[in-house]
Amino acid sequence: MNKFALEYNIDLGSSLEAIGMSQAFTSHADFRKMSSPPGRLSKVIHKTILEVDEDGTTAAAVTMPELRSLIGGRWEPFTMIVDHPFFCAIQDRETGEILFMGSVLEPGEIR
């Protein structure tokens, strides 16, 4: 079998709106527990990668929401400057299970 790589990208916004999440993309969205000032979703991007070669198979997927905040009566993108290394973890509140953890050793601007 020859080695190959596949990559897939999609903006899930219209699909999420079609299944009933349209309010999340409007000024009526309620993300106060995630963002201050309040915000709304502007995009939800999904990306998958699959690589097969003589060493095996590697697969990865990520879904990234883009949250825009309301500042001064208009929507502005949120920018955060992280200027030192840090560790982060995502933990399930009910089970205590660690879902993701990682270190950022060379941080920069995150959009």
C-alpha positions as a printed NumPy array, in Angstrom:
array([[  0.   ,   0.   ,   0.   ],
       [  1.302,   3.452,  -0.876],
       [  1.607,   6.076,   1.813],
       [ -0.938,   8.889,   1.709],
       [ -2.217,  11.865,   3.667],
       [ -5.723,  13.296,   3.806],
       [ -6.854,  16.612,   5.254],
       [-10.396,  17.935,   5.663],
       [-11.561,  21.404,   6.781],
       [-15.106,  22.67 ,   7.228],
       [-16.854,  25.635,   8.837],
       [-19.642,  24.014,  10.877],
       [-21.577,  27.26 ,  11.413],
       [-24.405,  26.63 ,   8.95 ],
       [-24.723,  22.991,  10.068],
       [-24.95 ,  24.   ,  13.729],
       [-27.525,  26.66 ,  12.904],
       [-29.546,  24.067,  10.954],
       [-29.766,  21.77 ,  13.992],
       [-31.   ,  24.536,  16.293],
       [-27.923,  26.443,  17.484],
       [-28.666,  29.636,  15.534],
       [-28.937,  31.799,  18.679],
       [-25.252,  31.095,  19.468],
       [-24.327,  33.102,  16.356],
       [-26.413,  36.187,  17.286],
       [-26.184,  39.028,  19.792],
       [-28.661,  37.032,  21.947],
       [-26.041,  34.331,  22.635],
       [-25.25 ,  33.782,  26.323],
       [-21.576,  32.926,  26.793],
       [-21.155,  34.947,  30.016],
       [-19.614,  31.96 ,  31.807],
       [-16.947,  31.694,  29.077],
       [-16.335,  35.295,  28.09 ],
       [-16.366,  38.739,  29.578],
       [-17.552,  40.947,  27.939],
       [-20.386,  38.849,  26.47 ],
       [-19.843,  37.315,  23.062],
       [-21.244,  35.222,  20.24 ],
       [-19.9  ,  32.536,  17.941],
       [-18.7  ,  33.818,  14.604],
       [-17.325,  30.519,  13.237],
       [-16.839,  26.897,  14.267],
       [-14.018,  25.328,  12.248],
       [-13.395,  21.562,  12.176],
       [-10.187,  20.049,  10.795],
       [ -9.12 ,  16.411,  10.481],
       [ -5.853,  14.885,   9.302],
       [ -5.054,  11.265,   8.429],
       [ -1.575,  10.06 ,   7.447],
       [ -0.684,   6.466,   6.562],
       [  2.901,   5.381,   5.883],
       [  5.261,   2.472,   6.473],
       [  5.457,   3.321,  10.193],
       [  1.685,   3.22 ,  10.766],
       [ -1.281,   5.539,  10.897],
       [ -1.594,   8.972,  12.486],
       [ -4.93 ,  10.718,  12.841],
       [ -5.93 ,  13.981,  14.512],
       [ -9.03 ,  16.136,  14.695],
       [ -9.819,  19.516,  16.205],
       [-12.927,  21.667,  16.395],
       [-12.331,  25.338,  17.144],
       [-15.068,  27.854,  17.937],
       [-14.328,  31.525,  17.259],
       [-15.949,  33.756,  19.863],
       [-16.353,  37.471,  19.171],
       [-17.053,  39.875,  22.011],
       [-19.263,  42.943,  22.057],
       [-17.171,  46.009,  22.919],
       [-18.427,  49.564,  22.58 ],
       [-21.588,  48.519,  20.746],
       [-19.847,  46.579,  17.972],
       [-18.393,  43.084,  17.601],
       [-14.604,  42.877,  17.957],
       [-12.327,  39.805,  17.741],
       [-10.881,  38.655,  21.043],
       [ -7.061,  38.753,  21.227],
       [ -4.99 ,  37.423,  24.116],
       [ -1.221,  37.9  ,  24.457],
       [  0.46 ,  35.046,  26.334],
       [  4.062,  36.012,  26.967],
       [  5.349,  33.19 ,  29.175],
       [  5.233,  29.353,  29.141],
       [  2.189,  27.749,  30.749],
       [  0.486,  24.426,  31.459],
       [ -3.208,  23.836,  30.859],
       [ -5.657,  21.021,  31.513],
       [ -9.315,  20.353,  30.773],
       [-11.002,  18.254,  33.429],
       [-14.503,  16.757,  33.522],
       [-16.307,  18.327,  36.502],
       [-18.421,  15.256,  37.255],
       [-15.825,  12.467,  36.987],
       [-12.585,  14.388,  37.606],
       [-11.149,  12.748,  34.477],
       [ -8.446,  14.727,  32.649],
       [ -9.659,  15.121,  29.044],
       [ -6.695,  17.144,  27.767],
       [ -3.455,  18.504,  29.169],
       [ -0.435,  20.108,  27.65 ],
       [  2.313,  22.678,  27.97 ],
       [  2.969,  25.682,  25.778],
       [  6.702,  26.333,  25.918],
       [  6.97 ,  29.057,  23.248],
       [  3.809,  31.132,  23.563],
       [  2.819,  33.986,  21.292],
       [ -0.287,  35.774,  20.147],
       [ -3.449,  33.64 ,  20.133],
       [ -6.471,  34.667,  18.025]])
